[in-house]
C-alpha cells in the first residue's frame, strides 16, 4: 500500500487532524489521545517531528546537535512544568551566554560585570547606574541633534528606547550591530518592543533566563518528542504536506492547524513577512572550541550573529565533554523567502493589517483551530507553545467533546 493511501485512510478514520508537530501540535495530539481517547492524525511537512526543537546525535562525535539552534527549556508555569515532566527528566543546566565585542568577551545579558568591564572600573550596582545615567542625561530628551539628523529621532524605536535605558556606550557595544545584523534593518526603524524584552541587570546574575525551572531533557529532545506520540491512537506522517490531502478533510473533522496562517488561506490577503536563520555546521577535531554553548558576535562587520557549540549544553555527559571532537554552528540571519523556514515574525503595520484579516477569516470556520508560532504569527518559546496548547485543549476541545457525548 502506497503512503498516500495510508495517509488518506488515517484521515478518513480519525476525527482529529493536526497539521504540524511542533510542541503545540504534539501537546494537543497527546492530550486528545490520552485524555479523550480519540484517534489523531498528525501531518508533518518536515522529515521529522518536534519542530525547531528537534535534535539528533551526530554519528562521528556522539554529540547531541540541535538542528535549528540551541533550545533550552525554561518556564515558571507550574502547569507546564508538571506536564513536560511526564515525558522527560531535565538536567540542571543554566544557560549562560557570552558576547564578543571588539575582540573581547563579556557576559550577556548585560549585567554588572559587563558594565564594569566596558568602563574598566570595579563598579557597584549604584555606581553602574550612575555612570549610565550620566550618559543618558547628556543626550537630548528628544534624541535631537546628530541623532535626529540621521533619522533616529523616533521615540518609539528600538534605538531610542535602548539609548534611554543603557546610554550610547553599552548600546553601541552590544545592541546596535547585533540588532542590525539580526534584522537587516537599522535599529532606528525597529519597534521599541524588541528592546523592552531584553533584560539589563545591575548585579552579577549570569543566567540568561530568569525562570524558576530550567534545563535540557536528560535523554535529548528526540527522545522527549517521541514519547509524546507513543500512543497507538496517534498516527504520525512525516514528509507529508497537508495541502496534498486537504480535500480529504471534511467539516466534520476537527482540524488543528499550526502551519503559516497566510498559506492556509492561499495568501488571499497577501504574504506575512518573516526572518529566517541559516546554520553552517562544522565538526572540528578539537576538544573545546569556545568554552560555552552560545557566543554572540555584536560587531556588525562579523557576518554571523552567533556560534553554537552543542557539547556544552550537556556538561554532565563526561565522555562527550572529554572527546577530542566538537560540533559548532555559525548562525546567519536574513529575510525569509517563500520556501524558507520562517523563524521570527516582522512587526510592521502592513503585517499587522494582513494578520487581522486572516484572523477574521479564521473566526468564520467551523471545527478549525489555529495555534503555534506560524499560525498565530508570534514568536513562542517552547513553554509558551505548550501552555497555549493546554489552554486550547482544556478550554475548547475537551468542552466540545463533553457536549458531543
C-alpha positions in Angstrom: 0.0 0.0 0.0 1.5 3.4 -1.0 2.0 6.1 1.6 -0.7 8.4 0.1 -3.3 5.8 0.5 -2.2 5.1 4.1 -2.4 8.8 4.9 -5.8 9.1 3.3 -7.2 6.1 5.2 -5.9 7.6 8.5 -7.6 11.0 7.8 -10.9 9.3 6.9 -10.7 7.1 10.0 -9.7 9.6 12.6 -11.7 12.5 14.0 -8.8 14.8 14.8 -6.3 16.1 12.2 -3.3 18.0 13.4 -1.1 19.9 10.9 2.4 20.3 12.2 4.3 18.6 15.0 6.0 21.4 17.0 5.3 21.5 20.7 1.9 23.0 20.2 0.7 20.2 17.8 2.4 17.5 19.8 0.8 18.6 23.1 -2.7 18.8 21.6 -2.3 15.4 20.0 -1.0 13.8 23.2 -3.9 15.2 25.2 -6.6 14.1 22.7 -5.2 10.6 22.6 -4.6 10.1 26.3 -7.4 12.1 27.8 -10.2 11.9 25.2 -9.1 8.5 24.0 -9.7 9.6 20.4 -7.7 8.8 17.3 -5.4 11.5 15.9 -3.6 12.0 12.6 -0.5 14.2 12.5 0.6 15.6 9.2 4.2 16.9 9.3 5.8 18.5 6.3 9.4 18.0 7.5 11.1 14.7 7.7 11.0 14.7 11.5 8.6 15.7 14.3 9.4 18.2 17.0 9.5 21.5 15.0 12.5 23.7 15.7 13.3 21.8 19.0 14.4 18.7 17.1 17.8 17.3 17.9 19.8 14.4 16.7 23.0 12.5 17.7 26.0 13.3 15.4 27.4 10.0 14.2 31.0 11.0 14.3 31.3 12.7 17.6 28.3 11.4 19.6 27.3 14.9 20.4 23.6 15.9 20.5 23.1 18.6 17.9 20.2 21.0 17.9 19.4 21.2 14.2 17.7 24.6 14.5 20.0 26.3 17.0 20.3 25.8 20.8 17.0 25.2 22.5 16.9 25.5 26.3 13.7 24.6 28.1 12.7 27.2 30.7 9.4 28.1 32.4 7.9 29.5 35.6 4.5 28.0 34.7 3.8 25.1 37.2 1.2 23.5 34.9 3.6 23.4 32.0 6.4 22.1 34.2 4.3 19.3 35.6 3.1 18.4 32.2 6.5 18.1 30.5 7.9 16.1 33.3 5.5 13.3 32.3 7.8 12.7 29.3 11.3 13.6 30.4 13.6 14.4 33.2 15.6 17.6 33.0 19.2 18.4 33.7 20.2 21.2 36.0 21.7 23.2 33.1 21.5 27.0 33.4 22.0 28.8 30.2 24.9 31.4 30.1 25.7 33.3 27.0 28.8 35.4 26.3 29.2 38.3 23.8 32.1 39.1 21.6 32.5 42.8 21.1 35.6 44.4 19.5 37.6 41.2 20.1 36.7 41.0 23.8 34.3 38.7 25.7 31.6 39.9 28.1 28.6 38.2 29.9 25.2 38.5 28.3 22.6 39.7 29.1 24.3 42.9 30.1 25.0 42.7 33.8 27.2 44.4 36.4 30.3 42.5 35.1 29.6 43.6 31.5 29.2 47.3 32.5 32.3 47.2 34.8 34.4 45.6 32.0 33.3 48.1 29.4 34.0 51.1 31.5 37.2 49.5 33.0 36.1 50.1 36.6 35.1 47.9 39.5 31.6 49.3 39.8 29.0 48.8 42.4 25.3 48.5 41.3 24.8 52.1 42.2 28.0 53.1 40.5 26.9 51.4 37.3 23.5 53.1 37.4 25.2 56.5 37.9 27.6 56.1 35.0 24.8 55.1 32.6 22.5 57.8 34.0 25.2 60.4 33.4 25.5 59.3 29.7 21.7 59.3 29.3 21.4 62.8 30.8 23.9 64.1 28.2 21.5 63.1 25.4 18.8 65.5 24.4 15.4 64.3 25.7 14.0 64.1 22.2 17.2 62.5 20.7 17.7 65.6 18.7 20.9 67.0 17.2 23.0 64.5 15.3 20.8 61.5 16.1 17.8 63.3 14.7 19.7 64.4 11.6 20.4 60.7 11.0 16.8 59.9 11.2 17.0 58.5 14.7 14.6 60.8 16.4 11.8 58.3 16.5 10.9 58.0 20.2 9.2 54.6 19.7 12.2 52.9 18.0 14.5 50.2 19.3 17.4 52.6 19.2 15.7 55.4 21.1 14.5 53.0 23.8 17.9 51.5 24.1 19.6 54.9 24.4 17.2 55.9 27.1 17.8 52.8 29.1 21.5 52.0 28.7 23.1 55.0 27.1 25.3 55.2 23.9 28.3 53.2 25.1 26.5 50.0 26.1 24.1 50.4 23.2 26.8 50.7 20.6 28.9 47.9 22.0 26.2 45.2 22.4 23.0 46.2 20.7 23.4 48.3 17.6 25.5 46.0 15.4 23.9 42.7 16.5 20.4 44.0 16.0 21.2 45.5 12.6 22.6 42.1 11.5 19.7 40.1 13.1 17.0 42.2 11.4 18.9 43.6 8.4 17.2 46.9 9.4 18.6 49.9 11.1 17.6 49.8 14.8 16.2 53.3 14.4 13.5 51.7 12.2 12.6 48.8 14.5 9.9 48.9 17.2 10.9 49.6 20.8 9.2 46.4 22.0 12.1 44.4 20.7 14.4 46.1 23.1 12.0 46.1 26.1 12.1 42.2 26.1 15.9 42.3 26.8 17.0 42.3 30.5 19.5 44.8 31.8 21.0 43.8 35.2 22.8 45.7 37.8 24.1 42.6 39.7 26.2 39.6 39.0 23.4 37.3 37.8 24.9 35.5 34.8 21.9 33.3 33.9 20.4 34.0 30.5 16.9 33.2 31.7 15.1 34.1 35.0 12.6 31.3 35.0 12.1 29.1 38.0 12.6 25.9 36.0 15.4 25.5 33.5 17.2 22.6 31.9 17.5 20.2 29.0 15.9 16.8 28.5 18.3 14.3 30.0 17.9 11.9 27.1 17.6 14.6 24.4 14.8 16.3 22.6 14.2 13.5 20.1 13.5 11.1 23.0 11.1 13.6 24.6 9.1 14.3 21.5 8.8 10.6 20.5 7.4 9.8 24.0 4.7 12.4 23.4 3.3 10.4 20.4 3.8 6.9 21.8 0.0 6.3 22.0 -1.3 3.8 19.4 -4.1 6.3 18.8 -1.7 8.7 17.2 -0.8 8.3 13.5 2.3 10.3 12.6 3.2 11.0 8.9 6.4 13.0 8.3 7.4 14.4 4.9 3.7 14.8 4.3 2.2 18.1 3.0 -1.3 18.9 4.4 -2.2 20.7 1.3 -1.9 17.5 -0.7 -4.7 15.9 1.4 -6.8 19.0 2.1 -9.7 17.7 0.0 -10.0 14.6 2.2 -10.7 16.6 5.4 -14.4 17.4 5.6 -16.1 19.8 8.0 -16.9 17.1 10.5 -13.3 16.6 11.3 -11.6 18.7 14.0 -8.6 20.4 12.4 -5.8 21.9 14.4 -3.6 23.9 12.0 -0.1 25.0 13.1 1.3 26.0 9.8 1.5 29.5 8.3 -1.9 31.1 8.5 -1.4 33.0 5.3 -0.7 29.8 3.4 -3.8 28.2 4.9 -5.9 30.9 3.2 -3.9 30.7 0.0 -2.3 34.1 0.6 -5.6 35.8 -0.4 -4.7 38.9 1.6 -1.0 38.8 1.0 2.1 37.2 2.5 3.2 37.8 6.0 6.9 38.6 6.3 9.4 36.6 8.4 13.0 36.4 9.3 14.8 33.2 8.9 18.2 31.8 10.0 20.8 29.7 8.3 23.2 27.4 10.1 26.6 26.4 8.9 27.6 23.2 10.8 31.2 22.0 11.3 32.7 19.0 13.1 36.1 20.0 14.5 38.9 17.8 15.8 39.4 19.7 19.0 38.1 19.2 22.5 36.7 22.7 23.0 36.2 25.5 20.5 34.8 28.4 22.5 34.2 27.2 26.1 30.5 27.8 26.1 27.3 26.8 24.3 26.5 30.1 22.7 28.6 33.1 21.9 27.0 36.2 20.3 29.0 38.4 17.9 27.9 42.0 18.4 30.1 43.7 15.7 28.2 44.4 12.5 31.2 43.6 10.3 31.1 40.0 11.6 28.7 38.3 9.2 27.2 35.8 11.6 25.2 36.6 14.7 26.4 33.8 17.0 28.2 30.5 17.2 26.7 27.4 18.9 28.9 24.7 20.4 26.5 21.9 21.3 28.5 19.7 23.6 28.4 22.5 26.3 24.6 22.0 26.6 25.3 18.7 28.4 28.3 19.1 30.6 27.1 16.1 32.6 27.9 13.9 29.6 31.6 13.5 30.7 32.7 11.2 27.9 31.3 13.6 25.3 33.0 16.6 27.0 36.3 14.8 27.0 36.0 13.8 23.4 38.6 15.3 21.1 35.8 16.4 18.7 33.2 19.1 18.8 30.3 20.3 16.6 29.7 24.0 16.1 27.2 26.0 14.0 27.6 29.6 12.7 24.2 31.3 12.7 23.3 33.8 10.0 20.1 35.9 9.9 18.2 37.2 6.8 14.8 37.9 5.4 12.9 34.7 4.6 11.9 33.8 1.1 8.8 31.8 0.3 10.4 28.4 0.6 12.5 29.2 3.7 11.7 28.1 7.2 10.1 31.1 9.0 11.5 31.9 12.4 10.7 35.4 13.6 7.6 37.5 12.6 8.3 41.0 11.5 6.2 43.5 13.4 5.1 46.1 10.8 1.9 48.0 10.3 1.3 46.2 7.0 1.9 42.7 8.5 -0.5 43.5 11.4 -3.2 44.5 9.0 -2.8 41.4 6.9 -2.8 39.2 10.1 -6.0 40.8 11.3 -7.8 40.0 8.0 -6.7 36.4 8.3 -7.8 36.2 11.9 -11.3 37.5 10.9 -11.5 34.8 8.3 -10.4 32.1 10.8 -13.4 33.1 13.1 -15.8 32.0 10.3 -14.5 28.5 10.1 -16.2 25.5 11.8 -14.1 23.0 13.7 -10.8 24.6 12.7 -8.4 25.8 15.4 -5.1 27.7 14.8 -2.2 27.6 17.1 1.6 27.7 17.4 4.2 30.1 16.2 3.3 30.0 12.4 -0.4 30.1 12.7 -0.6 32.9 15.3 2.3 34.9 13.7 4.0 35.2 17.1 7.4 34.1 18.3 6.7 31.5 21.0 9.2 29.9 23.3 8.6 26.2 23.9 6.9 26.6 27.2 4.6 29.2 25.7 3.6 26.9 22.9 2.8 24.1 25.3 0.8 26.5 27.6 -1.2 27.7 24.6 -1.9 24.1 23.5 -3.0 23.1 27.0 -5.3 26.1 27.1 -6.9 25.1 23.8 -7.4 21.6 25.0 -8.8 22.4 28.4 -11.0 25.4 27.3 -12.2 24.3 23.9 -11.5 20.7 22.8 -12.4 18.9 26.0 -15.6 21.0 26.4 -16.6 20.3 22.8 -16.0 16.6 23.3 -18.2 16.6 26.5 -21.0 18.4 24.7 -21.0 15.7 22.0 -21.1 12.8 24.3 
